[in-house]
């Protein structure tokens, strides 16, 4: 399977994993980790929608 077709899903999972790691590493109080993970998730959603509309 082509990884470019699943790039949006990969970004969403990566952002979610960053949120989980920041929780267990006690980095929840640092906003830049949370904002970075949120931006990665949003980019993944937009990428997934764009790739789905193309195909």
N, C-alpha and C positions, 0 to 999 in steps of 0.2 A: 504494500500500500504506500502511496506517495505521501511523504510527510508534509508537503505543502498544502494538501487538502485538509489536513488536521491541525494546521498551525494555530487556528483560533482556539481549539480545544486544548492544545498543549499550553498555550499562554494562560488560559483560565485555570488549568490544573496547577501550573507553576505559581500563579498568584495565590491560589488557595494554600499550596504547600508553604509559601512564604509566611502567610498568616498563621498557619499551624506551628511552624518553627519559631516564629516570633513569640507565640504564646508560651511554648515550653521553654524557650531560652530567656524568658522574663524580659522581653523587649517590647512589651505591649505599651509601655509608657512613652516610647520614642515614636513620635508621629510619622517620621519620614519612612520607617519600615511599613507602617500601615498604609500610608498614602501611596508609596511605591507599589505595594501589592494591589491596592485598589486600581491604580492606573494600569497595571499589567492585566488585571481581570477585565477592565473596560476595553482595553486594546484587543484582548482576546475575543470579546463579544462582538466588537465592530468587525474584526477580521473574519470571524466565523460567518457573520451575516453577509459580508462582501463576497467571500468565497462561495457561499451557498447560492447567492444571486447570480454569480458568474456561470456556474455549472448547471 
